[in-house]
Amino acid sequence: CAASEFYNTDSKLYEVEKDLFLTSDQLIDYYDDLLEKHPALKSIEDGFHETDYEAWQKFTKKFGDKIMIVGDDLFTTNSVLIKKGLKEQWANTLLLKVNQIGTVSEAIESAKLMFDSGKNVIVSHRSGETNNAYIVDIAVGIGAKYLKIGSPCRGERVSKFNRLIEIEQIFNYKTK
């Protein structure tokens, strides 16, 4: 879950385990330990409360060249927040949820801001989606390296995997 789920806005502490409360700096150290113990860990999504900008900035400065620091709740696919976050170096990866911002054009603008700054974009599904697989086309169309659609265990997810396979077949046919 997002760190916002275990952050207390009054005390400004994160309850990472039952009765283990950490400051932002202590949470950074906690993540440091996890990354040290688990070198296969390559990304952390929503590692801090969406308004704990100082923690995001410190963490990105410390680990931004080692892992993907993914902003979902941090950015909410909002170009105003993305511009500010790029300037302040809050994260190095955007979790792009096309239907979160409102229009496809705004989603593409958000991705372009990240790409133009040399950052990553993960195009993501949202909970409660339908079988419509348009986000796969958008991910391929904008050149995203990453697509978050979950495991192929339900119809709305399987449809996205199937669309990805169809696109691969089209590209393979055209390159023969």
C-alpha positions as CSV (number, residue, x, y, z in Angstrom):
1,C,0.0,0.0,0.0
2,A,1.0,3.6,-0.3
3,A,2.9,5.1,2.6
4,S,0.1,7.6,3.0
5,E,-1.9,4.7,4.4
6,F,0.4,4.3,7.4
7,Y,1.3,7.9,7.9
8,N,-0.1,9.9,10.7
9,T,-0.6,13.5,9.6
10,D,-0.7,14.8,13.2
11,S,2.4,13.1,14.5
12,K,4.1,13.1,11.1
13,L,5.2,9.5,11.8
14,Y,5.0,6.4,9.7
15,E,3.8,3.2,11.4
16,V,5.6,0.7,9.2
17,E,4.9,-2.2,11.5
18,K,2.7,-2.7,14.5
19,D,4.0,-0.2,17.2
20,L,7.0,0.8,15.1
21,F,6.7,4.5,14.3
22,L,9.4,6.2,12.2
23,T,10.2,9.7,11.1
24,S,10.8,10.4,7.5
25,D,14.5,10.2,7.9
26,Q,14.2,6.9,9.8
27,L,11.9,5.5,7.0
28,I,14.6,6.4,4.5
29,D,17.1,4.4,6.6
30,Y,14.5,1.6,6.8
31,Y,14.3,1.5,3.0
32,D,18.1,1.7,2.8
33,D,18.2,-1.5,4.9
34,L,15.6,-3.2,2.7
35,L,17.5,-2.3,-0.5
36,E,20.8,-3.5,1.0
37,K,19.2,-6.9,2.0
38,H,17.3,-7.3,-1.2
39,P,19.3,-6.1,-4.2
40,A,16.7,-7.4,-6.6
41,L,14.4,-4.7,-5.4
42,K,14.3,-2.2,-8.2
43,S,11.5,0.2,-7.4
44,I,9.5,1.7,-4.5
45,E,6.1,3.1,-5.3
46,D,4.6,5.8,-3.1
47,G,7.2,5.3,-0.4
48,F,6.2,8.5,1.5
49,H,3.0,10.5,2.1
50,E,2.1,12.4,-1.0
51,T,2.9,15.8,0.8
52,D,6.1,14.7,2.5
53,Y,8.1,16.4,-0.2
54,E,11.3,16.8,1.8
55,A,11.4,13.0,2.3
56,W,10.7,12.3,-1.4
57,Q,13.5,14.7,-2.3
58,K,16.1,13.2,0.2
59,F,15.2,9.7,-0.9
60,T,15.5,10.5,-4.6
61,K,18.8,12.2,-4.1
62,K,20.1,9.2,-2.2
63,F,18.7,6.4,-4.3
64,G,17.5,7.9,-7.6
65,D,20.4,6.5,-9.6
66,K,19.9,3.0,-8.2
67,I,16.1,2.3,-8.3
68,M,12.9,3.7,-9.7
69,I,11.3,6.0,-7.2
70,V,7.7,5.9,-8.3
71,G,5.2,8.7,-7.7
72,D,1.6,7.7,-7.9
73,D,-0.3,9.6,-5.2
74,L,2.6,12.1,-5.3
75,F,1.8,13.2,-8.8
76,T,-1.7,11.9,-9.6
77,T,-0.8,12.3,-13.3
78,N,-1.2,16.0,-12.8
79,S,1.2,18.1,-15.0
80,V,1.4,20.9,-12.4
81,L,2.6,18.6,-9.7
82,I,4.9,16.8,-12.1
83,K,6.6,20.1,-13.1
84,K,7.1,21.0,-9.5
85,G,8.3,17.5,-8.6
86,L,10.8,17.5,-11.5
87,K,12.1,20.9,-10.3
88,E,12.4,19.7,-6.7
89,Q,13.5,16.2,-7.6
90,W,10.8,14.3,-5.7
91,A,10.9,11.1,-7.8
92,N,12.4,9.7,-11.0
93,T,9.3,7.7,-12.2
94,L,5.7,8.6,-12.9
95,L,2.9,6.1,-12.4
96,L,0.7,7.2,-15.3
97,K,-3.0,6.5,-14.9
98,V,-4.6,7.7,-18.0
99,N,-8.1,8.0,-16.6
100,Q,-7.0,9.7,-13.5
101,I,-6.2,13.1,-15.0
102,G,-9.1,13.5,-17.3
103,T,-8.0,13.3,-20.9
104,V,-5.6,11.3,-23.0
105,S,-4.0,14.6,-24.1
106,E,-3.2,15.5,-20.5
107,A,-1.9,12.0,-19.8
108,I,0.4,12.3,-22.8
109,E,1.6,15.7,-21.7
110,S,2.4,14.3,-18.3
111,A,4.4,11.5,-19.8
112,K,6.2,13.9,-22.1
113,L,7.3,16.1,-19.2
114,M,8.9,13.0,-17.6
115,F,10.5,11.7,-20.8
116,D,11.9,15.2,-21.6
117,S,13.6,15.2,-18.2
118,G,15.1,11.8,-18.7
119,K,12.7,10.1,-16.2
120,N,10.7,6.9,-16.4
121,V,7.0,6.4,-17.0
122,I,5.0,3.3,-15.9
123,V,1.6,3.2,-17.6
124,S,-0.8,1.7,-15.0
125,H,-4.3,0.2,-14.8
126,R,-6.6,1.3,-12.0
127,S,-8.6,-0.9,-9.7
128,G,-12.1,-1.6,-10.9
129,E,-11.2,-1.3,-14.6
130,T,-13.1,-2.8,-17.5
131,N,-11.9,-5.1,-20.2
132,N,-11.0,-2.1,-22.4
133,A,-7.3,-2.4,-23.1
134,Y,-6.6,1.1,-24.5
135,I,-3.9,1.8,-21.9
136,V,-1.7,-0.9,-23.6
137,D,-2.0,1.1,-26.9
138,I,-1.1,4.3,-25.0
139,A,1.9,2.7,-23.3
140,V,3.2,1.4,-26.6
141,G,2.4,4.7,-28.4
142,I,4.2,6.9,-26.0
143,G,7.2,4.5,-25.8
144,A,6.8,3.6,-22.1
145,K,9.2,0.9,-21.0
146,Y,6.9,-0.3,-18.2
147,L,3.3,-1.3,-18.0
148,K,1.5,-2.2,-14.7
149,I,-1.5,-4.4,-15.3
150,G,-1.3,-7.0,-12.6
151,S,-1.3,-10.7,-13.0
152,P,-3.5,-12.3,-15.8
153,C,-6.1,-13.6,-13.3
154,R,-9.2,-11.6,-14.2
155,G,-10.9,-10.6,-17.4
156,E,-9.9,-6.9,-17.3
157,R,-6.3,-7.9,-16.9
158,V,-6.3,-10.7,-19.4
159,S,-7.6,-8.4,-22.1
160,K,-4.6,-6.1,-21.5
161,F,-2.2,-9.0,-21.9
162,N,-4.0,-10.1,-25.0
163,R,-3.8,-6.6,-26.5
164,L,0.0,-6.5,-25.7
165,I,0.4,-9.8,-27.6
166,E,-1.6,-8.5,-30.5
167,I,0.6,-5.4,-30.8
168,E,3.7,-7.6,-30.6
169,Q,2.3,-9.7,-33.5
170,I,1.6,-6.6,-35.5
171,F,5.2,-5.3,-35.0
172,N,6.7,-8.7,-35.8
173,Y,4.6,-8.9,-39.0
174,K,5.6,-5.4,-40.1
175,T,9.3,-6.0,-39.5
176,K,9.4,-9.2,-41.6
